[in-house]
Amino acid sequence: MYLGPPRRRKKTSSPWRVLILTILILFGVYIIAEQPQWARPFEPTPTPTRTAESYFYEAEEYYEGGLLDEAIAAYRQAVAVDPADTISLSRLVRLMVLRGQAADALREYGQSLVEAETAETYAVMAFALDWLAPDLSADMIEVEKADETALDDQTIAIPNPYADDDTLWWVSPQIPGLAEDKYLVRGGVDEEQVITFVLERERRNLLAEAESQCKNALRINPDYAEAHAYLAEIYADLGSWYDALDEAQLAVSLDERSVDAHRTLAYVYEVMGDYKNAITEYEAAIALHPRLSYLYIAVGRNYLALSKPDYDKAIASFEKAIEINPDSAEGYDLLGWTYGFYKGEPDRAIVELERAVELDPNYASAYGHLGWLYYAKRNYEDAIVNFERAVQLGATSAEYYYELGLAYIYAATNGLAPGYSQEDLARGCEKGLPWLDKALDIDPYCQPCWDGVDLCTGK
């Protein structure tokens, strides 16, 4: 009888086997999901995240060494890691201001400074606003013509005795640290005049806001030396010199170890024309921190301003500033100007000034000084190039204007050498007269301007 293949017994699952398989499956899921480091033996160990505190101490070391740009970068990292670190925030903004970055500092951190509501953040906010005021420029102002339908009781009138119409302008200042309000201006006859008026108004607004922020700081801490120092600087910029002197002296008395207190007292003496005491106080600040190039620049500037200037000490101060900060366009500019204007060494001066504009192609003062030197050497073509660049970058000196105007006239006539034609003179005057007129708008008694005008008009 055929019985067929023997029937196999069906295996039963062992409970232990099921348990082991379950554990292996769960373990595999864990490896896939978590990817622990021991499961990735050939990958590098991740670098621990740096703390805000470590960046802070790194920034402090850079600052002590006078490496301000490196300190700024480290403070910026500290704030990025911990936005609540108000000490790093305040010191970051202070250094940015000292490096000529007040507008950037306020755009990036102004709101954070105010929201922190500490004496230090309010004070450094005031410091930034005060230093921004003289740097306001036309590119921060937007203007466009308006019509009578836009007129209301809030219209601001420009006092303009030469206005022959009632042109209205919408004006929108884009000033860091201030509300970007639009408002109407009445009575301006051209856009340039409107911008000039608005810039002056906004400078006053900035100083008023700076004073308010300093007083916020002093309400929190009446004995905060730096707040008194910054308030003194604001008063000096407002022309309240004796109030400035009182605040600056108080700041030093509250903290004789404060670099800013001594620097501000020096600045107050400087704007009051007391250059000897200014030098003394700047040197006191240097004794506290000998690696800050801007203090040496200030000392040199005051040696030049003495009734009996000490050119050698000024040069030594500027050279020390450059030694500390080899990228100091201001240091090279002042060094070159001292050699050219005071020491009568124009060739050496031009070398130093060319270095300044190489370091900072947007440094208007150095271009203006180069223009003056080339003009004095009767190299009118190069004088024109440098004066125009200075003006393009915002220089508004009457001297630059009239020397630029005369340079155009002299370049066209070979310095009024015998044999120039009336056509040559007319060509030079066409380009030169507008600049002479600009200079006369600033100084109606400018005799070189009138000499140039008389030459061009045949008087």
PyMOL commands that set and color helices and strands:
alter all, ss='L'
color gray80, all
select helices_A, chain A and resi 15-34+37-39+52-64+68-81+86-98+102-116+119-135+138-140+148-150+191-220+225-238+241-254+259-271+275-288+293-305+311-324+329-342+346-359+364-376+380-392+398-413+422-442+447-457
alter helices_A, ss='H'
color red, helices_A
select strands_A, chain A and resi 141-146+156-157+168-173+183-186
alter strands_A, ss='S'
color yellow, strands_A
deselect
rebuild
show_as cartoon
